[in-house]
C-alpha cells in the first residue's frame, strides 16, 4: 500500500481523495491551512495518519509545511490539490507581495515539490480553463494589467501543467502528471457546476497509487482517468524552464535536477 500526502485536503476534492485512498487501505497524510481546519479534518477523516498545517499562500509557511512533511517520513506520492478559485474580485496580495492566486496555486506546488523528499509520483491539479490561457509570464505578479480573477485562475492552472511537465522532464525517475477534475459542485466550483462530482476526485487518487499501465506514465494530462490533450503551448520546454526560473527567483528555492 502507498503513503500519500494531499495538500488542501480538509474539504472538497482533497478530502474526497483522502477518504477514497484510506478506504482502499493506503496511508494518507492531510494538510490544513490552520489548526481549526485541522480539527475539522480530523473529525471528518479520523483514519488519516497525520495532518500538517500551514497557510500555503506565503513562502515561509510553504517551507514549514515541507519540513513538517519531511519529518513524517517518505511519501510514495504527493497530490498538489490545494487551490484558490476564480472568484477573487481584486488582486489580493500575500505577505510576500504576490497575488494570492499565483502564490497558492503555483508557487506552493513548486516549493513543496522542490523541498519535500522526492516521491515516486507527483499529481498536479489543473483545470479545463487552462486551455487557451497563454500564461503571461512577463506579468506573473499582475502589476501591469487590470486584475481579472478568472484569467488569473486560468493562467495559474496553465502554469500547473507547465510545472508537471517540467518536473517529468527534469526528474525521469518520478511519474509527474497533471489533470482536470471537471467543473464540479464543490465550494470552488459552485452549486450549479454541471460535471459529475463522484468522478472528480478519482483521477488524482488513481494517478497517485494505481498499478494500471495507463496510470504509470509521466508528462501526461488526464480527465476522468483518461489521457487528454493539454494546451499544446504547455509542452514548450522553454516556457516550462522560464516558469521554473521565475518560481526559483520568487521563492529562493531551487528545483534540483
Backbone as CSV, one residue per row, in Angstrom:
resi,resn,N_x,N_y,N_z,CA_x,CA_y,CA_z,C_x,C_y,C_z
1,UNK,0.832,-1.202,0.000,0.000,0.000,0.000,0.869,1.255,0.000
2,UNK,0.342,2.323,-0.557,1.118,3.544,-0.728,0.892,4.517,0.434
3,UNK,1.830,5.439,0.560,1.725,6.523,1.540,1.647,7.827,0.755
4,UNK,0.563,8.590,0.965,0.242,9.726,0.101,0.041,10.981,0.939
5,UNK,0.597,12.091,0.489,0.384,13.404,1.098,-0.484,14.217,0.150
6,UNK,-1.564,14.797,0.681,-2.501,15.569,-0.128,-2.624,16.972,0.444
7,UNK,-2.279,17.982,-0.322,-2.437,19.355,0.145,-3.890,19.798,-0.043
8,UNK,-4.288,20.746,0.795,-5.647,21.259,0.693,-6.683,20.167,0.851
9,UNK,-6.549,19.356,1.890,-7.378,18.156,1.995,-8.343,18.177,3.179
10,UNK,-8.741,19.363,3.630,-9.717,19.437,4.714,-11.140,19.314,4.200
11,UNK,-11.363,19.640,2.928,-12.704,19.517,2.356,-12.574,19.358,0.847
12,UNK,-13.688,19.336,0.148,-13.686,19.295,-1.307,-13.013,18.054,-1.871
13,UNK,-12.399,18.228,-3.037,-11.804,17.096,-3.742,-10.644,16.481,-2.975
14,UNK,-9.890,17.299,-2.251,-8.783,16.760,-1.468,-9.250,15.799,-0.402
15,UNK,-10.306,16.177,0.315,-10.854,15.298,1.350,-11.471,14.052,0.735
16,UNK,-12.140,14.202,-0.402,-12.738,13.047,-1.075,-11.659,12.062,-1.522
17,UNK,-10.553,12.586,-2.068,-9.443,11.717,-2.481,-8.853,11.003,-1.281
18,UNK,-8.710,11.733,-0.179,-8.135,11.138,1.027,-8.989,9.978,1.523
19,UNK,-10.286,10.185,1.594,-11.162,9.129,2.098,-11.170,7.919,1.163
20,UNK,-11.134,8.172,-0.141,-11.084,7.069,-1.101,-9.814,6.244,-0.910
21,UNK,-8.686,6.922,-0.790,-7.417,6.209,-0.630,-7.360,5.444,0.690
22,UNK,-7.863,6.046,1.748,-7.883,5.367,3.041,-8.769,4.131,2.974
23,UNK,-9.927,4.272,2.321,-10.830,3.124,2.187,-10.173,1.987,1.408
24,UNK,-9.249,2.331,0.526,-8.542,1.323,-0.260,-7.345,0.743,0.484
25,UNK,-7.099,1.246,1.691,-6.031,0.691,2.508,-4.729,1.464,2.476
26,UNK,-4.700,2.621,1.842,-3.477,3.417,1.763,-3.343,4.310,2.991
27,UNK,-2.134,4.731,3.258,-1.843,5.647,4.367,-1.841,7.061,3.797
28,UNK,-2.575,7.961,4.446,-2.755,9.311,3.914,-2.440,10.341,4.992
29,UNK,-1.643,11.330,4.597,-1.373,12.490,5.446,-2.089,13.688,4.836
30,UNK,-2.857,14.369,5.674,-3.640,15.515,5.225,-2.882,16.815,5.441
31,UNK,-3.397,17.872,4.815,-2.867,19.217,5.036,-4.040,20.165,5.279
32,UNK,-3.895,21.021,6.286,-4.899,22.027,6.610,-4.242,23.397,6.704
33,UNK,-5.010,24.423,6.412,-4.465,25.779,6.436,-4.124,26.246,7.846
34,UNK,-4.908,25.826,8.841,-4.664,26.261,10.214,-5.167,25.184,11.177
35,UNK,-4.982,25.424,12.474,-5.325,24.421,13.481,-6.816,24.141,13.525
36,UNK,-7.631,25.168,13.328,-9.073,24.972,13.357,-9.522,24.040,12.230
37,UNK,-8.982,24.273,11.047,-9.344,23.413,9.921,-8.747,22.012,10.088
38,UNK,-7.623,21.918,10.761,-7.048,20.606,11.044,-7.978,19.810,11.959
39,UNK,-8.568,20.483,12.943,-9.525,19.807,13.820,-10.725,19.307,13.026
40,UNK,-11.211,20.132,12.108,-12.342,19.726,11.259,-11.957,18.517,10.405
41,UNK,-10.742,18.546,9.861,-10.285,17.448,9.007,-10.158,16.158,9.809
42,UNK,-9.661,16.274,11.030,-9.517,15.077,11.875,-10.882,14.472,12.184
43,UNK,-11.869,15.343,12.416,-13.214,14.844,12.706,-13.832,14.184,11.473
44,UNK,-13.582,14.758,10.290,-14.181,14.230,9.069,-13.446,13.008,8.546
45,UNK,-12.116,12.940,8.802,-11.297,11.840,8.275,-10.426,11.301,9.410
46,UNK,-11.038,10.633,10.381,-10.293,10.221,11.577,-9.223,9.173,11.310
47,UNK,-9.298,8.482,10.196,-8.322,7.434,9.906,-7.096,7.943,9.155
48,UNK,-7.017,9.257,8.942,-5.798,9.803,8.341,-4.626,9.582,9.281
49,UNK,-3.449,9.358,8.718,-2.269,9.077,9.529,-1.826,10.299,10.328
50,UNK,-1.865,11.480,9.697,-1.415,12.707,10.353,-1.956,13.888,9.564
51,UNK,-1.828,15.079,10.167,-2.237,16.316,9.496,-1.137,17.343,9.697
52,UNK,-0.671,17.936,8.618,0.268,19.056,8.725,-0.506,20.346,8.479
53,UNK,-0.037,21.437,9.070,-0.758,22.700,8.959,0.151,23.793,8.415
54,UNK,-0.475,24.734,7.715,0.259,25.887,7.210,-0.482,26.541,6.066
55,UNK,-0.462,27.857,6.049,-1.122,28.646,5.004,-0.216,28.704,3.780
56,UNK,-0.568,27.980,2.744,0.304,27.864,1.574,0.235,29.064,0.636
57,UNK,-0.229,30.183,1.155,-0.166,31.415,0.356,1.089,32.220,0.671
58,UNK,1.878,31.808,1.667,3.112,32.546,1.947,4.302,31.598,1.994
59,UNK,5.444,32.103,1.597,6.610,31.257,1.353,7.144,30.633,2.640
60,UNK,7.144,31.383,3.731,7.632,30.825,4.990,6.803,29.615,5.393
61,UNK,5.491,29.692,5.228,4.625,28.562,5.579,4.826,27.402,4.607
62,UNK,5.062,27.701,3.335,5.366,26.630,2.375,6.579,25.834,2.842
63,UNK,7.613,26.550,3.249,8.822,25.885,3.736,8.527,25.059,4.985
64,UNK,7.712,25.619,5.876,7.403,24.925,7.118,6.581,23.664,6.851
65,UNK,5.619,23.749,5.928,4.822,22.573,5.584,5.726,21.483,5.012
66,UNK,6.672,21.882,4.158,7.609,20.904,3.604,8.424,20.244,4.723
67,UNK,8.864,21.022,5.712,9.629,20.470,6.830,8.778,19.505,7.657
68,UNK,7.526,19.900,7.921,6.630,19.006,8.658,6.450,17.686,7.913
69,UNK,6.241,17.779,6.599,6.051,16.567,5.802,7.295,15.685,5.828
70,UNK,8.454,16.298,5.698,9.698,15.516,5.711,9.941,14.840,7.052
71,UNK,9.540,15.492,8.137,9.712,14.877,9.457,8.848,13.627,9.618
72,UNK,7.771,13.544,8.848,6.885,12.388,8.933,7.417,11.189,8.158
73,UNK,8.425,11.416,7.316,8.999,10.316,6.557,8.635,10.374,5.083
74,UNK,9.084,9.368,4.357,8.970,9.372,2.900,7.537,9.102,2.435
75,UNK,7.170,9.779,1.339,5.872,9.560,0.703,6.076,8.903,-0.657
76,UNK,5.146,8.013,-1.000,5.160,7.415,-2.329,4.587,8.369,-3.366
77,UNK,3.656,9.213,-2.932,3.012,10.145,-3.865,2.605,11.418,-3.144
78,UNK,2.603,12.512,-3.883,2.096,13.793,-3.385,1.067,14.295,-4.381
79,UNK,-0.109,14.640,-3.874,-1.163,15.232,-4.703,-1.241,16.714,-4.366
80,UNK,-0.905,17.553,-5.337,-0.963,19.007,-5.152,-2.388,19.466,-5.457
81,UNK,-3.229,19.357,-4.443,-4.652,19.659,-4.602,-5.013,21.082,-4.172
82,UNK,-4.213,21.686,-3.317,-4.570,22.995,-2.769,-4.787,24.007,-3.898
83,UNK,-5.788,24.863,-3.736,-6.036,25.831,-4.802,-7.020,26.911,-4.392
84,UNK,-6.883,28.057,-5.044,-7.788,29.200,-4.905,-8.584,29.301,-6.198
85,UNK,-9.867,29.590,-6.102,-10.733,29.638,-7.275,-10.639,30.929,-8.070
86,UNK,-11.616,31.110,-8.937,-11.566,32.197,-9.933,-12.460,33.378,-9.565
87,UNK,-12.932,33.429,-8.308,-13.893,34.467,-7.953,-13.280,35.641,-7.194
88,UNK,-11.962,35.680,-7.035,-11.368,36.809,-6.312,-11.591,38.095,-7.113
89,UNK,-12.307,39.068,-6.543,-12.687,40.256,-7.308,-11.570,41.282,-7.482
90,UNK,-10.493,41.105,-6.729,-9.386,42.055,-6.826,-8.089,41.317,-6.554
91,UNK,-6.993,41.978,-6.852,-5.681,41.389,-6.616,-5.395,41.404,-5.122
92,UNK,-5.487,40.258,-4.484,-5.187,40.130,-3.060,-3.710,39.779,-2.931
93,UNK,-2.992,40.586,-2.176,-1.544,40.424,-2.071,-1.183,39.624,-0.830
94,UNK,-0.268,38.684,-0.983,0.188,37.878,0.147,1.242,38.633,0.949
95,UNK,1.696,38.005,2.037,2.750,38.605,2.853,4.028,38.813,2.063
96,UNK,4.202,38.055,0.984,5.393,38.173,0.145,5.195,39.131,-1.023
97,UNK,4.031,39.798,-1.069,3.762,40.751,-2.142,3.361,40.105,-3.454
98,UNK,2.882,38.872,-3.409,2.498,38.144,-4.612,0.984,38.019,-4.682
99,UNK,0.433,37.866,-5.885,-1.011,37.614,-5.977,-1.369,36.311,-5.267
100,UNK,-2.438,36.350,-4.493,-2.881,35.206,-3.707,-3.082,33.954,-4.577
101,UNK,-3.684,34.138,-5.734,-3.978,33.011,-6.624,-2.684,32.354,-7.097
102,UNK,-1.737,33.153,-7.550,-0.473,32.595,-8.036,0.298,31.912,-6.912
103,UNK,0.373,32.563,-5.755,1.151,32.001,-4.643,0.617,30.640,-4.230
104,UNK,-0.699,30.529,-4.099,-1.301,29.287,-3.622,-1.334,28.211,-4.695
105,UNK,-1.731,28.595,-5.894,-1.955,27.611,-6.952,-0.688,27.157,-7.651
106,UNK,0.334,28.013,-7.674,1.531,27.699,-8.461,2.793,27.629,-7.602
107,UNK,3.054,28.685,-6.862,4.307,28.718,-6.121,4.340,27.658,-5.018
108,UNK,3.207,27.422,-4.360,3.184,26.394,-3.310,3.500,25.002,-3.863
109,UNK,2.857,24.558,-4.942,3.253,23.252,-5.501,4.715,23.203,-5.916
110,UNK,5.223,24.312,-6.439,6.647,24.347,-6.816,7.537,24.166,-5.591
111,UNK,7.312,24.957,-4.550,8.173,24.909,-3.359,8.085,23.543,-2.677
112,UNK,6.876,23.008,-2.552,6.735,21.705,-1.902,7.399,20.608,-2.726
113,UNK,7.262,20.684,-4.039,7.932,19.704,-4.901,9.437,19.773,-4.720
114,UNK,9.964,20.985,-4.641,11.409,21.157,-4.526,11.950,20.737,-3.171
115,UNK,11.159,20.895,-2.092,11.685,20.712,-0.742,11.310,19.392,-0.079
116,UNK,10.202,18.794,-0.467,9.834,17.509,0.139,10.631,16.404,-0.546
117,UNK,11.107,15.452,0.251,11.886,14.338,-0.299,11.152,13.737,-1.493
118,UNK,11.887,13.505,-2.551,11.305,13.144,-3.837,10.484,11.851,-3.757
119,UNK,9.177,11.925,-4.100,8.338,10.725,-4.101,8.450,9.984,-5.439
120,UNK,7.727,8.888,-5.547,7.691,8.175,-6.821,6.721,8.835,-7.807
121,UNK,5.704,9.527,-7.256,4.676,10.114,-8.121,4.276,11.504,-7.622
122,UNK,4.012,12.385,-8.575,3.506,13.721,-8.294,2.268,13.957,-9.154
123,UNK,1.241,14.522,-8.531,-0.006,14.789,-9.234,-0.353,16.262,-9.047
124,UNK,-0.512,16.978,-10.152,-0.825,18.402,-10.118,-2.248,18.614,-10.634
125,UNK,-3.069,19.333,-9.866,-4.429,19.605,-10.303,-4.470,20.880,-11.138
126,UNK,-4.949,20.720,-12.355,-5.124,21.850,-13.258,-6.623,22.081,-13.447
127,UNK,-7.004,22.580,-14.608,-8.403,22.862,-14.917,-8.558,22.950,-16.423
128,UNK,-9.755,22.648,-16.898,-10.031,22.840,-18.318,-9.876,24.295,-18.734
129,UNK,-9.940,25.210,-17.762,-9.778,26.628,-18.076,-8.353,26.970,-18.495
130,UNK,-7.411,26.011,-18.322,-6.033,26.324,-18.725,-5.910,26.409,-20.243
131,UNK,-6.832,25.768,-20.967,-6.759,25.785,-22.423,-6.922,27.217,-22.934
132,UNK,-5.957,27.649,-23.724,-6.024,28.971,-24.332,-5.666,30.117,-23.423
133,UNK,-5.238,29.838,-22.185,-4.966,30.951,-21.264,-3.668,31.665,-21.582
134,UNK,-2.688,30.925,-22.148,-1.400,31.517,-22.533,-0.824,32.345,-21.391
135,UNK,-0.449,31.692,-20.319,0.036,32.373,-19.119,1.023,33.484,-19.458
136,UNK,0.767,34.649,-18.916,1.603,35.821,-19.168,2.747,35.828,-18.165
137,UNK,3.822,35.120,-18.494,4.944,35.019,-17.566,5.699,36.336,-17.433
138,UNK,5.449,37.262,-18.341,6.062,38.579,-18.231,5.385,39.462,-17.196
139,UNK,4.190,39.078,-16.772,3.480,39.834,-15.744,2.809,38.859,-14.781
140,UNK,3.611,37.972,-14.258,3.099,36.928,-13.377,2.545,37.513,-12.081
141,UNK,2.993,38.726,-11.729,2.558,39.361,-10.488,1.372,40.298,-10.686
142,UNK,0.867,40.392,-11.916,-0.305,41.214,-12.225,-0.128,42.676,-11.783
143,UNK,1.012,43.235,-12.104,1.253,44.651,-11.814,1.092,45.523,-13.051
144,UNK,1.073,44.902,-14.230,0.974,45.646,-15.483,-0.406,45.569,-16.114
145,UNK,-1.269,44.731,-15.573,-2.588,44.531,-16.152,-3.678,44.818,-15.127
146,UNK,-4.856,45.093,-15.637,-6.024,45.223,-14.761,-6.426,43.823,-14.306
147,UNK,-6.680,43.657,-13.015,-6.960,42.348,-12.450,-8.200,41.707,-13.065
148,UNK,-8.077,40.432,-13.366,-9.195,39.623,-13.835,-9.089,38.270,-13.137
149,UNK,-9.975,38.023,-12.186,-9.872,36.825,-11.372,-9.945,35.533,-12.167
150,UNK,-10.841,35.479,-13.140,-10.973,34.263,-13.948,-9.717,34.021,-14.772
151,UNK,-9.168,35.093,-15.333,-7.956,34.936,-16.129,-6.768,34.559,-15.243
152,UNK,-6.679,35.154,-14.068,-5.589,34.804,-13.145,-5.660,33.331,-12.763
153,UNK,-6.868,32.843,-12.511,-7.044,31.431,-12.183,-6.652,30.548,-13.371
154,UNK,-7.144,30.894,-14.567,-6.838,30.095,-15.755,-5.335,30.057,-16.009
155,UNK,-4.668,31.190,-15.856,-3.221,31.233,-16.045,-2.516,30.364,-15.007
156,UNK,-2.994,30.398,-13.762,-2.349,29.588,-12.715,-2.485,28.102,-13.030
157,UNK,-3.623,27.706,-13.588,-3.830,26.293,-13.918,-3.001,25.890,-15.145
158,UNK,-2.776,26.825,-16.058,-1.842,26.576,-17.162,-0.435,26.357,-16.601
159,UNK,-0.066,27.173,-15.632,1.260,27.035,-15.020,1.401,25.722,-14.273
160,UNK,0.307,25.212,-13.689,0.379,23.909,-13.035,0.710,22.805,-14.033
161,UNK,0.186,22.917,-15.252,0.545,21.947,-16.288,2.015,22.115,-16.662
162,UNK,2.455,23.364,-16.798,3.879,23.612,-17.070,4.755,22.956,-16.005
163,UNK,4.381,23.108,-14.734,5.161,22.523,-13.643,5.212,21.004,-13.759
164,UNK,4.045,20.390,-13.971,4.002,18.923,-14.055,4.886,18.418,-15.182
165,UNK,4.835,19.069,-16.324,5.614,18.612,-17.478,7.099,18.914,-17.299
166,UNK,7.406,20.036,-16.661,8.809,20.369,-16.407,9.434,19.356,-15.454
167,UNK,8.708,18.983,-14.398,9.227,18.006,-13.447,9.378,16.641,-14.110
168,UNK,8.416,16.268,-14.947,8.511,14.989,-15.655,9.773,14.933,-16.510
169,UNK,10.121,16.050,-17.103,11.309,16.103,-17.966,12.588,16.127,-17.146
170,UNK,12.584,16.852,-16.027,13.803,17.001,-15.225,14.046,15.799,-14.311
171,UNK,12.973,15.150,-13.874,13.080,14.019,-12.948,12.517,12.761,-13.621
172,UNK,13.267,12.108,-14.462,12.736,10.939,-15.180,12.408,9.755,-14.282
173,UNK,12.880,9.779,-13.040,12.571,8.690,-12.112,11.268,8.919,-11.352
174,UNK,10.577,10.034,-11.626,9.320,10.368,-10.960,8.205,10.428,-11.997
175,UNK,7.054,9.856,-11.667,5.881,9.966,-12.531,5.162,11.266,-12.165
176,UNK,5.229,12.251,-13.057,4.657,13.566,-12.792,3.599,13.875,-13.850
177,UNK,2.359,14.055,-13.405,1.247,14.272,-14.329,0.319,15.371,-13.826
178,UNK,-0.489,15.900,-14.736,-1.498,16.902,-14.397,-2.863,16.386,-14.825
179,UNK,-3.895,16.968,-14.251,-5.250,16.541,-14.588,-6.225,17.688,-14.399
180,UNK,-7.387,17.542,-15.007,-8.505,18.428,-14.708,-9.620,17.594,-14.105
181,UNK,-10.173,17.991,-12.959,-11.225,17.209,-12.317,-12.603,17.445,-12.922
182,UNK,-12.716,18.478,-13.772,-14.020,18.862,-14.297,-14.616,19.983,-13.464
183,UNK,-15.653,20.615,-14.014,-16.352,21.687,-13.309,-17.435,21.029,-12.456
184,UNK,-17.102,20.841,-11.199,-17.965,20.064,-10.314,-18.468,20.917,-9.153
185,UNK,-19.592,20.519,-8.543,-20.211,21.348,-7.495,-19.535,21.236,-6.130
186,UNK,-18.303,21.710,-6.071,-17.605,21.871,-4.798,-17.755,23.316,-4.351
187,UNK,-17.124,23.659,-3.234,-17.131,25.042,-2.766,-16.524,25.959,-3.819
188,UNK,-15.475,25.477,-4.489,-14.840,26.285,-5.525,-15.687,26.345,-6.785
189,UNK,-16.248,25.200,-7.188,-16.978,25.148,-8.450,-18.358,25.763,-8.397
190,UNK,-18.952,25.803,-7.198,-20.293,26.362,-7.061,-21.374,25.313,-7.250
191,UNK,-22.577,25.550,-6.703,-23.638,24.538,-6.707,-24.205,24.218,-8.083
192,UNK,-24.031,25.106,-9.055,-24.606,24.873,-10.384,-23.644,24.189,-11.350
193,UNK,-22.444,23.835,-10.887,-21.463,23.177,-11.759,-22.055,21.881,-12.314
194,UNK,-21.876,21.607,-13.617,-22.609,20.514,-14.258,-21.935,19.149,-14.250
195,UNK,-20.618,19.065,-13.954,-19.929,17.789,-14.088,-20.179,16.875,-12.889
196,UNK,-19.807,15.622,-13.051,-20.092,14.576,-12.074,-19.099,14.631,-10.914
197,UNK,-19.579,14.995,-9.728,-18.709,15.117,-8.560,-18.106,13.773,-8.178
198,UNK,-18.851,12.696,-8.381,-18.357,11.379,-7.985,-17.127,10.955,-8.782
199,UNK,-16.967,11.505,-9.969,-15.808,11.152,-10.793,-14.629,12.098,-10.583
200,UNK,-14.879,13.239,-9.986,-13.881,14.315,-9.994,-12.618,13.985,-9.231
201,UNK,-12.751,13.275,-8.107,-11.596,13.035,-7.239,-10.857,11.746,-7.571
202,UNK,-11.434,10.916,-8.409,-10.881,9.585,-8.616,-9.592,9.591,-9.435
203,UNK,-9.457,10.549,-10.339,-8.273,10.537,-11.205,-7.007,10.807,-10.408
204,UNK,-7.048,11.776,-9.483,-5.830,12.050,-8.731,-5.443,10.880,-7.835
205,UNK,-6.431,10.216,-7.255,-6.133,9.035,-6.434,-5.549,7.916,-7.297
206,UNK,-6.128,7.721,-8.453,-5.670,6.682,-9.394,-4.239,6.953,-9.845
207,UNK,-3.944,8.201,-10.206,-2.586,8.533,-10.640,-1.580,8.383,-9.502
208,UNK,-2.038,8.567,-8.279,-1.126,8.505,-7.129,-0.736,7.086,-6.748
209,UNK,-1.633,6.113,-6.987,-1.364,4.784,-6.419,-1.555,3.610,-7.372
210,UNK,-2.239,3.807,-8.488,-2.635,2.655,-9.297,-1.447,1.987,-9.985
211,UNK,-1.545,0.660,-10.117,-0.569,-0.106,-10.879,-0.999,-0.297,-12.330
212,UNK,-2.134,0.289,-12.724,-2.554,0.222,-14.121,-1.480,0.815,-15.016
213,UNK,-1.241,0.197,-16.153,-0.251,0.731,-17.089,-0.585,2.161,-17.501
214,UNK,-1.878,2.457,-17.636,-2.289,3.791,-18.067,-1.972,4.863,-17.031
215,UNK,-1.815,4.455,-15.768,-1.501,5.417,-14.704,-0.005,5.518,-14.447
216,UNK,0.749,4.527,-14.898,2.192,4.509,-14.658,2.921,5.156,-15.834
217,UNK,2.574,6.408,-16.071,3.169,7.195,-17.144,3.614,8.527,-16.553
218,UNK,4.250,9.349,-17.359,4.717,10.644,-16.865,4.636,11.678,-17.975
219,UNK,4.448,12.932,-17.554,4.370,14.015,-18.519,3.080,14.006,-19.312
220,UNK,2.009,13.532,-18.691,0.718,13.438,-19.379,-0.332,14.298,-18.673
221,UNK,-1.484,14.407,-19.336,-2.597,15.212,-18.822,-3.860,14.354,-18.889
222,UNK,-4.682,14.382,-17.822,-5.806,13.452,-17.712,-7.120,14.150,-17.356
223,UNK,-8.188,13.455,-17.713,-9.543,13.853,-17.320,-10.348,12.573,-17.116
224,UNK,-10.876,12.380,-15.927,-11.689,11.205,-15.603,-10.998,9.899,-15.989
225,UNK,-9.731,9.796,-15.562,-8.929,8.582,-15.709,-8.650,8.225,-17.170
226,UNK,-8.720,9.194,-18.026,-8.353,9.009,-19.422,-7.397,10.122,-19.825
227,UNK,-6.411,9.774,-20.635,-5.489,10.797,-21.091,-6.206,11.760,-22.030
228,UNK,-5.891,13.027,-21.878,-6.489,14.086,-22.693,-5.376,15.046,-23.095
229,UNK,-5.514,15.678,-24.226,-4.511,16.639,-24.670,-4.574,17.899,-23.816
230,UNK,-3.432,18.340,-23.347,-3.364,19.645,-22.680,-3.201,20.721,-23.744
231,UNK,-3.244,21.973,-23.330,-2.976,23.047,-24.275,-1.590,22.824,-24.883
232,UNK,-1.468,22.805,-26.204,-0.181,22.476,-26.828,0.970,23.353,-26.376
233,UNK,0.692,24.613,-26.057,1.783,25.511,-25.671,2.388,25.129,-24.325
234,UNK,1.681,24.313,-23.522,2.237,23.873,-22.244,3.411,22.920,-22.448
235,UNK,3.569,22.390,-23.647,4.690,21.479,-23.927,5.925,22.223,-24.446
236,UNK,5.869,23.529,-24.434,7.019,24.347,-24.818,8.049,24.290,-23.681
237,UNK,9.162,23.612,-23.921,10.151,23.410,-22.860,10.774,24.724,-22.407
238,UNK,10.930,25.666,-23.318,11.486,26.971,-22.935,10.532,27.683,-21.977
239,UNK,9.236,27.547,-22.223,8.240,28.155,-21.350,8.253,27.478,-19.983
240,UNK,8.367,26.162,-19.972,8.465,25.435,-18.710,9.670,25.910,-17.899
241,UNK,10.810,26.018,-18.572,12.032,26.429,-17.877,11.936,27.871,-17.381
242,UNK,11.242,28.709,-18.132,11.071,30.098,-17.705,10.245,30.173,-16.427
243,UNK,9.187,29.367,-16.357,8.380,29.355,-15.137,9.196,28.841,-13.955
244,UNK,9.957,27.782,-14.153,10.796,27.259,-13.066,11.752,28.348,-12.571
245,UNK,12.357,29.084,-13.492,13.290,30.150,-13.112,12.578,31.253,-12.326
246,UNK,11.355,31.592,-12.733,10.586,32.610,-12.017,10.255,32.135,-10.605
247,UNK,9.803,30.899,-10.483,9.468,30.362,-9.162,10.703,30.301,-8.265
248,UNK,11.830,29.933,-8.839,13.075,29.897,-8.061,13.444,31.294,-7.568
249,UNK,13.311,32.287,-8.447,13.656,33.657,-8.067,12.722,34.182,-6.981
250,UNK,11.435,33.941,-7.120,10.467,34.485,-6.169,10.525,33.790,-4.812
251,UNK,10.812,32.487,-4.817,10.788,31.724,-3.565,12.139,31.571,-2.912
252,UNK,13.216,31.707,-3.699,14.541,31.411,-3.174,14.805,29.931,-3.025
253,UNK,13.965,29.108,-3.652,14.067,27.648,-3.552,14.393,27.104,-4.939
254,UNK,15.427,26.264,-5.005,15.868,25.724,-6.280,15.297,24.321,-6.487
255,UNK,14.831,24.046,-7.688,14.398,22.704,-8.050,15.586,21.967,-8.619
256,UNK,16.111,21.032,-7.830,17.302,20.316,-8.265,16.982,19.400,-9.426
257,UNK,17.930,19.233,-10.311,17.774,18.292,-11.415,18.116,16.893,-10.956
